[in-house]
Amino acid sequence: MSDSLIHPVILCGGSGTRLWPRSRAIKPKPFLPLVGDSTLFEQSVSRCAPGAGFAAPLVVTGAAHLAHVEAQLDPGSGARVIVEPSARNTAAAIALAALRLDQDDVMLVCPSDHHIADVAAFQSAAHAAATLARQDWLVSFGIEAKSPETGFGYLQRGAAIGALGYQVARFVEKPDLARAQAFLADGGYAWNGGIFAFRVGAFLAELEQHRPAIAAGARAAVAAGHADGQRFHPGADAFARIDSESVDYAVMENTARAAMVPADMGWSDIGNWDALLAARPRDEMGNSVTGPAELVGCRGVLVESDGRQVSAIGLEDVVIVVDGNDVLVTTRAGAQLVGKLQGAVNQ
Amino acid sequence: MSDSLIHPVILCGGSGTRLWPRSRAIKPKPFLPLVGDSTLFEQSVSRCAPGAGFAAPLVVTGAAHLAHVEAQLDPGSGARVIVEPSARNTAAAIALAALRLDQDDVMLVCPSDHHIADVAAFQSAAHAAATLARQDWLVSFGIEAKSPETGFGYLQRGAAIGALGYQVARFVEKPDLARAQAFLADGGYAWNGGIFAFRVGAFLAELEQHRPAIAAGARAAVAAGHADGQRFHPGADAFARIDSESVDYAVMENTARAAMVPADMGWSDIGNWDALLAARPRDEMGNSVTGPAELVGCRGVLVESDGRQVSAIGLEDVVIVVDGNDVLVTTRAGAQLVGKLQGAVNQ
C-alpha cells in the first residue's frame, strides 16, 4: 500500500580511496564521523526524519558493509536493508529498492557519503521533488553550483513546472574547467548530486523501456531472493548477471520526463580531503583539527588523527591525516590525487 | 706521559629538543644515525682514528647517556669515559678531561652532535691546531662561513701565525642577520663550531687565571672521584658546586692566546631539521627519505619515519617526522621552532 510519506532509499558503498587513509575499503566514508559527531550515513538517515514526512528508510548496501550499516541504524527505526550480493552500480540498486516498495510509493534516492549542512532546505527540496514525482516526473535535485567544479555532472534547467521545479533540458557529464566556468556564469546549470525522487511505478516503467535487461534482472534477483528479518537478500546469481550502469545513464538521460528541483542546502560530496576541510567548522585561522594536535603559525590546515599527537609549524593549506600505520601529508590542491596513492590503491 | 698523538675529548649530551621527535631527552642527537648508517657520536669517534695520529678518545657524558655511549664505543678502542654527575656546561667538562690527561698532552675537544662531511679536511685542521696548541695557543676551529647564520658565534681573524692559523681578533656572539651578512661579505669571519685544541697545561693555566673557582672545583671533583674500569666518576658534590659556564665565556674570550685554524670541511651542527636535510644526500628533486614513503610531486621534502608509511603529495620544503606516537610536520623555515613545541618541551 502506498502512502503520502516519502520513502528514503539510502545507497551505501564506496571504495574508500579518496579520503584514504581515514576511509578504507573495510570502513569507507559513509561510516565515519567526518563532519560532526555522527557519521555521514547516520546523518543521511536522520535527515529523513519521520516527523518531517519520511517513512522508515530502505538501505541498499553490500555484504561487506552490512555490519557498519546495522551498527549505525537505530534498532527502533523500522529501517529495512537490502544486501547486494555484488556491486552493480546505481541502476540495479535502485531497481531492487523499487521492487521492494509499492507502485505508488515515492522513493527518495540518497547517497550516504555526502554532507548537507542545511537539513531544512534538504527536506523542503525533498517534498517539492516528491510532489513532482507524484506527477510521474523523474526528479533530480539540482544543487546550486557554487564553483566551477569539474568533478560533477551538471543539469541544464529547462521549462518551469509550476513553482516547484523545472524540466531538465540536458544532462552534462563532467565538464572541463572552461565549460564548468561557462556553466557557472550562465546560471542555468546545477550540479547533479545523485539525489532523485521517483514514483516507483514511473521509475520501473522507464527502466523497463530504456533498460529492459536491467529491469528483468532486478525482478529475477528479487524473485530468487529471501527475507531475513529486516534484511532482504536478492538472488546472487541473477543479480550478478545485471549490467553495471548508473541510473543517470540507464534512465535519467533517456527519459522524456526528467525534472529537477533547485536545492541550495550546503551540499558537499566530500570528494576529497580539501572538500572535507571546506565542509568542516574551522577556527579563525581556517584550521580544523580532529585528535590531539598543536598547530603553530598554520593556516588552512586540516589535521585528522586517530590518536597520535600531531605537531605542525608554519603550514598553509595542508592536510595531515594519521590513521593506523599510515601518515598522509598533502597540499589541499594535491588532495585530488590521494586515491591514486599506492596505499589507497593497494589497501 | 705525553706523546705526539692528539687526544680526542668527545663531549656528549644535549636535551634532544631541536630534532624532536626523533631526538628525545632519553636518546638525543649524538646517538642517532641521522646522516648515513652510523650515529653522529660514532662518526665523531671514528674521525679521530688511531691511524691518523689520534690517541684513544676520552668521552665526557652524563650518567643518563652512559649506556648509549658504551653501546656505541668499540670495546677494543681503549676509550675512556668520564661520567658527569650533573651537567655543568663545557668549561667544567673540559677541565675534568684535562685533569685526566698529562700536562703536555694536546687535547682536541669535539662536540659529538655535529656532522663533518670531509673527514680528511677535519684531520688536517686538527693537526694544524695541534701544532699551534703545542705552542700554547688556545685554538678554535674557524669554520668557513657559508651563509649568514644567526645561530652561531663568529671568530674574527687576526694576525697570521705562520702558515697554520691566525690569532683571534675578536669573539662575536650570535649576531643579528644584518651583522651576519656583513661578516659573510667581509670574509674575515668564521663560525665558531666549538672544536678546540689545547695543550692541557696551557688550558689549565688559563682556566686557573680567568676562572679559578671552576679550576678548583674540577680539581676537587677529580680528587673526590673514583675510577671503575675505563670509567671515571668525579665526586658529585664537588662537581655540583662548579659554576655552569661555557668554555668560550670562561676561557676563550679572556685569554690573550686565542688562535684559530681555518676549517672548510662540510661542517653542520645539524641544529634543526632544515640543517639535517641540507647535510643529507638528496634525490634529484631535493628530497631525502628515511623509512617507507611515497612522494608525489614533492620538492625539498625530508621524510624521517620510524616505520609507518608516509604518503606525501605536492609539498615543497616541508619536513615530516614520524616517531612513536608523535608526528611532526613543519615547513623548513619553521624547523627552528621545533624545540618550543609542547611535545619537545614536555618530553
Chai-1 contact restraints between the chains, C-beta under 6 A:
chainA,res_idxA,chainB,res_idxB,connection_type,confidence,min_distance_angstrom,max_distance_angstrom,comment,restraint_id
A,E294,B,L341,contact,1.0,0.0,6.0,A-B,restraint_1
A,E294,B,Q342,contact,1.0,0.0,6.0,A-B,restraint_2
A,R308,B,N325,contact,1.0,0.0,6.0,A-B,restraint_3
A,R308,B,V327,contact,1.0,0.0,6.0,A-B,restraint_4
A,Q309,B,D326,contact,1.0,0.0,6.0,A-B,restraint_5
A,Q309,B,G343,contact,1.0,0.0,6.0,A-B,restraint_6
A,V310,B,V327,contact,1.0,0.0,6.0,A-B,restraint_7
A,S311,B,L328,contact,1.0,0.0,6.0,A-B,restraint_8
A,S311,B,L341,contact,1.0,0.0,6.0,A-B,restraint_9
A,S311,B,G343,contact,1.0,0.0,6.0,A-B,restraint_10
A,A312,B,V329,contact,1.0,0.0,6.0,A-B,restraint_11
A,I313,B,T330,contact,1.0,0.0,6.0,A-B,restraint_12
A,I313,B,G334,contact,1.0,0.0,6.0,A-B,restraint_13
A,I313,B,L337,contact,1.0,0.0,6.0,A-B,restraint_14
A,G314,B,T331,contact,1.0,0.0,6.0,A-B,restraint_15
A,G314,B,A333,contact,1.0,0.0,6.0,A-B,restraint_16
A,G314,B,G334,contact,1.0,0.0,6.0,A-B,restraint_17
A,I320,B,V329,contact,1.0,0.0,6.0,A-B,restraint_18
A,V322,B,V327,contact,1.0,0.0,6.0,A-B,restraint_19
A,N325,B,R308,contact,1.0,0.0,6.0,A-B,restraint_20
A,N325,B,Q309,contact,1.0,0.0,6.0,A-B,restraint_21
A,D326,B,Q309,contact,1.0,0.0,6.0,A-B,restraint_22
A,V327,B,R308,contact,1.0,0.0,6.0,A-B,restraint_23
A,V327,B,V310,contact,1.0,0.0,6.0,A-B,restraint_24
A,V327,B,V322,contact,1.0,0.0,6.0,A-B,restraint_25
A,V327,B,V327,contact,1.0,0.0,6.0,A-B,restraint_26
A,L328,B,S311,contact,1.0,0.0,6.0,A-B,restraint_27
A,V329,B,A312,contact,1.0,0.0,6.0,A-B,restraint_28
A,V329,B,I320,contact,1.0,0.0,6.0,A-B,restraint_29
A,V329,B,V329,contact,1.0,0.0,6.0,A-B,restraint_30
A,T330,B,I313,contact,1.0,0.0,6.0,A-B,restraint_31
A,T331,B,G314,contact,1.0,0.0,6.0,A-B,restraint_32
A,A333,B,G314,contact,1.0,0.0,6.0,A-B,restraint_33
A,G334,B,I313,contact,1.0,0.0,6.0,A-B,restraint_34
A,G334,B,G314,contact,1.0,0.0,6.0,A-B,restraint_35
A,L337,B,I313,contact,1.0,0.0,6.0,A-B,restraint_36
A,L341,B,E294,contact,1.0,0.0,6.0,A-B,restraint_37
A,L341,B,S311,contact,1.0,0.0,6.0,A-B,restraint_38
A,Q342,B,E294,contact,1.0,0.0,6.0,A-B,restraint_39
A,G343,B,Q309,contact,1.0,0.0,6.0,A-B,restraint_40
A,G343,B,S311,contact,1.0,0.0,6.0,A-B,restraint_41
